[in-house]
């Protein structure tokens, strides 16, 4: 039992003590999304593909066991309809910009993102060739684990879920998205004031 408690201490407490996020951070992430659009007739179109994201973290508060950040971010999703065939294919890409809040307790991360998104979908094949654009606002929540390998570099895994109401060709279309993300984060160790000073210094 004592060995178990010592192991827990080493896994959760020592890395946190020696690898604190102290400044503005940059992050790049790669994700595997599953997106569902509900058609007006009640059927669902399901998509999968690849997501990429970039984030800039500005620290609000930091201690050994808890940190909070304001986040500015951009995201891009490339999608394929899972029902596509050789004769008829649908693809889509969604580009969004926004921000949110990020919290870390020990190794555990959680947060909220809000993005304004521009979407484009293409249908190509023997049945029809079509193109449509639509905009939507997307709010999402995520949970995950972060592992800091030094004071400046960390890797995290998160699960994010999102819902939105979109309007496509004058039809209300509910939108759902679930994504697993792999994040790589670099901490500049520069507080906000010093970071902004470096950016705008002559």
N, C-alpha and C positions, 0 to 999 in steps of 0.2 A: 504493500500500500504506500509506503514511504517513497519507493522508487517511482511509483506512478505520480505522486504529487510533485516530486522533483522534476520529472519529465514535463509535466504540465507547466511548471514554473519556467523551465528553460524554453519551451516552445512558444509560450505566449508572452512572457514578461521581459526576458532579457533582450530579444530582438527589438522590442518596442522601446526599451530604455536607450539602446545604443543607436537606433535608427529613426530619429524623430524628423518628421517633415517640418521644416522651419521657414520655408519661403515660397515664392511663386513657383509653380510646377507646370510642366508640359506633359501631355499624354497623347499617345497614339494607340488606337485599339482596332482589333479585327473581330468581326462577329459573324454568326451564322443565324440569320433571321428566318422565322416562319410568319408569313403575313396572310391574313384571311380577310377577304372582302365579301360582304353578303350582297348577293344580287337582288334586284327588285322582286324577282319571283320567289325569293326565299332560299334559293340554292346558294352555295358558297364556292368561291374561287380561292384556292389555296396556292400560295407562292413560296418558293424558297430561293436562296441565293447567297449573296455575300454583302456584308456591311463593313464600312470603315468609318472611323470617327477620330476627330482631333479635339483636344480640350486644353484650356488654360485655366489653372486653379489659382485663385487669390485667397490666401489664408485669412480667416476671421478670428479664430481662436485655436491655440494649440497647447497641449500638455502631454505628459508621458502616456496618458491612457485615452485621450479624446482630442480629436481635431475636427474643425469645421471649415469649409471653404465655399466661396462663391465661384461658380464655374461658367465660363463662356465656351461654346462648343459649336462644331459643325459636324454633319453626318451625311453619308451617302450610302444608298442601298441599291444594289443591282439585283433584279428579281426575274425569275422564270416561273410561268404558270406550270404547276405540277401535272396538269392535264394536257399539256402541249404534246402534239404528235409531229411526225415528219411532214404531214400535209398542212398543219395549222399550228402556229406557234404564237404565244403572247409573251412579251418581255416588258419590263418596266424599270424605270430608275427614279429614285426619290432623293432630292437634295434638300436638306434642312439646316437652319441656323437658329441658335437660341442660347439657352443657359439654364442654370439651376443651382441646386445646393447639394453639397457632398459632405457626408459625415463618416468618421472612422472611430470605432471603439475597439481598442486592442487591435486585432487583425480584421475585424468585421467592418465592412463598408455598407453604407446605404445612402440613397439619395433620390432626388427628384429632378427630372429634366423636362424642359418645355421648348419645343421647336416649331417654327413656322416652315412648312414643307411645300415644295413645288414637285409635283409628280407628273411623269410622262409615261404612257403605255402605248405599245405598238403591237398590232396584230398583223401577221404576215402568213400567207398560205393560199391554198387553192380555193378556200371558202370565201374569204374576204381579206382585204388589206385596209387597215384602219389605224388612226392615231388619235389620241385624246390627251388633254392636259387637265389637271385639277389641282387645287390648293387645299391644304388642311392644316389645322393646328393640333399638335400631338403632345400630350402629357404622358410621362412615363415614370415608373418607379423601378428601382433596382436594389438588389442585395448581393453581397459577394464577400470574398476573402482577399486580403492584400498581404503580400510577402515582401518586406524590404530587405534587400541584400546588402545595402550600404545606406548611408545617410542620404544619398542622392538618387539611388536607383531601386525601383520596385516593380513587381509584377502582380497583377490581380486578375481574378476570375469573377465575373458577375453574371447574374441572370436578370434581364430587364423585361418588363411587360408594359404594354401601352394600349390605349384605346382612343379612338377618335370618331367623329361623325363627318364624313366627306359628302360632297355633292358632285356627282358625275353625270353629265348630260341631263341635268335637272332632276336627278333621282338621289334621294338620301341613301347613302351606302355606309353602313357601319364598318369600321376598320379596326382590326386587332393585330397586334404584333408581339411576338415573343422572340427574344434574342439571347444567345449565349455569347459573351464577350471575353476576349483575352486582351488585357491592357498592359502597356509598357509605360512607366511613368518616370520622369526625370525631374528632380527637385533642384532648383538653382541655388537654394539656401539663401537667397536674397529676399529680405522683407519687401513689402510692396513699395515703400518709398524709395529704397535703394534701387529696386528693379526698374521703376519708372524713371529714376534719375539716369540710369545707364542707357535707357531707350532714347531719351530726349537730350542727352548731353551733346554739346557741340564737339 
